[in-house]
Amino acid sequence: GESVGLHLPTLSVQEGDNSIINCAYSNSASDYFIWYKQESGKGPQFIIDIRSNMDKRQGQRVTVLLNKTVKHLSLQIAATQPGDSAVYFCAEMGNTGKLIFGQGTTLQVKP
Amino acid sequence: KAGVTQTPRYLIKTRGQQVTLSCSPISGHRSVSWYQQTPGQGLQFLFEYFSETQRNKGNFPGRFSGRQFSNSRSEMNVSTLELGDSALYLCASRQGSGNTIYFGEGSWLTVV
């Protein structure tokens, strides 16, 4: 079946360091990928997305990399700040319109 | 521009009761989808509506239903509540196919 997985349930980084959160997906038909950030008690907040015809996309302090050959997605956060502490979800979408989410990685930023 | 708005934010129901949750999408967004989030199962797709028509449905029992109105607002209903229905129910909206999906803050449902 379809699934999206993250490699690590928890990632702890020092403030100011760069963070890399990884995700593996299994549905090769997926053509749209999104990263969401979810803080405690809140809904998922859109961070950045990428379509399958691209392999890299940059936003403000964030970069998403897509490797379709190995079905791997990563989120890089530059100069991680305490406010970046949250659970990060990757999600994929094919032509059905439904998002399939991974289990999430908790990012802890140490001051 | 206001984001996706969900009401109520918190509610407690008894087993066997039914519940209706409401969602107002971002202005101009015609697609509304619903997701259930639990610690054990994570985020799971319930259904999507576009122009008042259900376009896609997830693997949930028939007790879970929804609808969309002509102003794009949506409701979901869960009948004959079970303890396992306790979850955060999230509504999301987008303009149409191929657009970014934005989530609301969710409705926390506790079934006792």
Contacts between the chains, C-beta under 8 A, distances in Angstrom:
chain1	res1	chain2	res2	distance
A	32	B	98	7.5
A	34	B	100	7.5
A	34	B	101	7.1
A	36	B	103	7.4
A	42	B	105	5.7
A	42	B	106	7.8
A	43	B	4	7.7
A	43	B	90	5.5
A	43	B	103	4.1
A	43	B	104	5.3
A	43	B	105	4.6
A	43	B	106	4.8
A	44	B	43	7.5
A	44	B	90	7.1
A	44	B	103	4.6
A	45	B	103	7.3
A	46	B	100	5.9
A	46	B	101	7.3
A	46	B	102	5.9
A	46	B	103	7.7
A	49	B	100	6.2
A	89	B	43	6.8
A	91	B	43	7.8
A	96	B	56	5.5
A	97	B	31	7.6
A	97	B	33	7.5
A	97	B	48	5.4
A	97	B	55	6.1
A	97	B	56	5.2
A	97	B	97	6.5
A	98	B	33	7.1
A	98	B	45	4.1
A	98	B	48	6.5
A	98	B	56	5.4
A	98	B	58	6.6
A	99	B	33	7.8
A	99	B	35	7.5
A	99	B	43	7.6
A	99	B	45	6.4
A	99	B	92	7.8
A	99	B	101	6.5
A	100	B	45	7.3
A	101	B	42	5.8
A	101	B	43	4.0
A	101	B	44	7.8
A	102	B	42	7.7
A	103	B	42	5.3
A	104	B	42	6.9
